[in-house]
Amino acid sequence: MKYAALIAPVVLLLLPGACGPGDASTDGSTDTTGMSGGLTETTDPSESGGATEVTGSTAPTGEPDELPAACGESDPAVSASFEVLVDGQPGYYSLVLPCVVDVVVTDGSTSDTLLTCDDNGSPVAVTVRLPVSPEGAVAWGTGDAVTLDAKRENFDVYENSHLELRGADATLLAAGYLPNIGALVPGRFAPITVEPVAACGAIKGFMESDVTSYRLDFQLEGMPPVSVFSGHRGVLVIDADERFAIDVQRARYNDCCHADESFELLVRRVKPG
């Protein structure tokens, strides 16, 4: 079955001194909560006249004289963690399935969306587990028809995971990486565009490791943008009733050694309140 497919280990050619995605910090410690950063939160344009303030500089051509303060800060409340359980079990999976929401259960800091999915006529029980957003509850519920696109791959020395949950009309409900080793995949967060900006230092050459935090610019057509640094949170206004809650746990460049970039981020549609 598609959902049960194990991803075969991939034998990688490791360069001398190669390290996993959690070993890239310059002091040798493991960092799974993201590098330093900051955020700019937009306001509802009906309240601000459509104006927005975006912190951080544009992408530098060299080392700037003074880096944005957000490059050296982080928010301990950030959580881009998500989990997909197939028939109640964690593991490796590859899913592209139509589903119906059975129920959404919130318990403390966790929100579970229980789905019944259709795999060529066979029902599959799937749970999508997300951190609760301070901005409000998720904007979907019992009986909603959705499409789940999720994969967790094992590459021996690191893993890649992605999640997309969309409504029957392709409306974005939730999307994220945990992590993505390498560049962002175009369209993963559509209709939101996500642009990495090297606002915290110069991009180095291959193997010139100097792990640095991206600023990610999130844009939704017709609405004010929001910029979120690695290790911080942001809110992107949809309309008067809904928001996209954004957690950027990690957004790095000049990373070593399997790819120059790595990301852990989660976006979910919520109803304020």
N, C-alpha and C positions, 0 to 999 in steps of 0.2 A: 504493500500500500504506500501511497505517496507520503503520507504523514509519518510513517515509521522508518523511512529511509535513513540509515546511518551514513554519515559522510565519511568516506574512506580517508584515513590519514594521508596526508600529502608529505612526501619526503622533501624537505627543504635543504638547499645548500646554504649552510650557515657561514657567514663571514667570521673571521677571528674577532672575538669579543662580543659576539651576537648576544642579544638579550631579548627577553619577552616583553610584552607591552607594559607590564607592571614594573619592569626593572630599569626604566629609562631615566629615573631621577638622578641628578648629578651626585647626590650623596650616597647612592647605592641602595636607598630604601625603596620599598614597594609602595606605590601611590595608586589607590583605586578610587579616590574621590575627586580627582581632577586637580589641575594646577590652579594658579591664582587667577583672579579675574574680577569682573564687576558687571553691572547691568544698567541699562536705561529702560525704564518702564514707560510705555506710552499711556496717554489718557484718551478717554472717549472723545472723538473730535467734536461731538455736540457740546462738550464742556470747554474745549480748548480752542475752538475755531479751526481745528485741523492742524494746529501747530504741534511740533514735536521737537525734542532736543535729543540729539544722539551724541554720546560721549565717545572719546577716543579719536585718534588721528587716522588719516588715510594710510594705505599701505606704504611703508617707508621704502625708499630706494637704498638706504643704508641705515646705520644706527642713529635714531633720533637723539637730540640733546637731552630730552626729558620724556620718559615713558609715561603713559596714562597711569594714574594711581591704581586703576583696576587691575593692572598687570601684576600687582603685588598683593592682591587681596583674594579672599575666597569666602564663600558662604557655607557654613556647616549644614544648613537646611537643604542644600541641593541634593536631589536624588533622581537619577535617570534610570534606576533599576526597574526592570520588568521581567516577568517570567511567563512562559507559556507551558502549560501542562496538558499533555495528550493522554486521555483516559486516566487522568489523575496523576500521571507520572512525569517527572522532569526527564530531560535527555536531549538527544539530537533529533532534529525534525526538519521537514521541508513541507510546508503547507501552503496551498493556494486553493481555498475552499469557500463556497457559500455557506453561511451559517445563520441561525436565528438566536437572538439573545433570550436565554431562559430567565435569567435574573441577574441583577447587579447587587453584590453584597459588600458593604463597607464595614471593616472591623479595625478600629484604631487608625493606624497610618496606612492601611492597605485596602485597596478596592479590587474585588474579584468580579470579573464578567464571565458568567457561565454560559457557554455556547453549545448548541447542538449543530454540528456541521454535517454536510452531505458529501461523502466521498464516493462518487459514482453509485449512489443509491444506498450506501451503507452509512448509518449514523455514527458520528464520531463525537465524543464528549471532549471539549476543549475548554480550559480555563485560562483567561488572560489576566494576569495579576499586575496591577500598577500601583505606584505610590499615590496616596491621596494628595490632591493639590490644595494648598491653602486658599486658592481662589474660588473653590467650589466643587460640587459633585460633577461627575462625568455627564456629558450631554446626550447619553443614550440610555435605553432601558428595555424592560421586558417586551418581547414581541417584535423588536426591531430586526429587520433583515440587514445583514452585514456581509462583507467579504473579508476574510482573514488571509493575509499574505505574511508568512513568518518563516524564518529559517535560523537554525543554529548549526554552525559548521565547526568541525574540529580539524585544525591544521597542525596538530601535535604540540608545537611551541606556543601557539595562541589560538583563540577562538574568535569567530565573527558571528554576530547575531543581528538580525533586523526584525522589525515588526511594522506592519501596516494594518490598521483596522479602518475600513471605510463603509459608509452606508451603501444601500442598494443603488443609489444614484451617484456613487463614487465620492460622496462628501467625506472629507478627511475627518476621522474621529480621533485616531491616535497613530503616531509613527515614532520610531526611534531606532537607535543603535546601542548595543551593549556587548562589546564595543564594535566599532568598524576600524580595522587596521588598513589604512589607505584613504584615498580621497572619498569625499561624499558622493553618493550615487545620485545623479540627476533625477528629479521627479519623485524622490522618496517622500518628500513633504508637500508635494503639490496639493493645492495651488500656492502654498508658501514657497518662496524662493529663499535659499540660504546661501549667503556669500561669505566665505572665510576671508578675513582681512588680517594681514600680518602687522598688527598695530603695536606689538610688544617687542619688536626687534627685527633685524634683518633675517631673511631666509638664507641659510647657509648651503654650501655645496654638499654633495653626497659624502657621508661618513664624517662630516664636520659637526658632530652632534653638540647642540646647545639648545636643549629642550625649551621651547617657548610657547606661550599661550596665544591662540587666535582670539580675535573678536569675531563673532558670528553676527552678520546683519540679516535679520529676518524681515521679509517684505510680503505683504498681502495687498494685492492690487486695490487701489482706492482708499487704503487706510494708512495711517502713519506707521513708519517702520519702527523696529526695536533692535537695539544692539545689545548682545549679551557676551561677556567675556567668559573664558574657561573658568569653571568653578562657581558660576552664579546663575541666577534665575531671571526670567523676564516674563512679561505678559503682552500678548499681541491682541489688540481689539479686533473682534469680528463685527459685532453690531451692539445694539443696546442690551441684548439678552445673553450673548455668549462671548467667550474669550478663548484664546489658545494659551494654555499655561506651558511655559518653556523651562526645562531644566538642562543646563549644559554642565555635565559633570566633568567632561574632559574634551578639550579641543586644542590639540597640540601640533606644532610643526617643529622641524629640526629633530625629529624623534629617531631613535635607533632601535632596531636595526633591520626590521622586516619591511618597514615602509617609513617614509618621511613624515606622515601624518597619522593621527589617530583621534577618534571621536567617541564619546559616550554622551548621548543626548536623547531627550524624550520630549515630545510635544503631544498634548492631549486637549481635546475640546471640552470646555467646562461651562457650567452655568453659575455665575457669581451668586453668592448668598450663603 
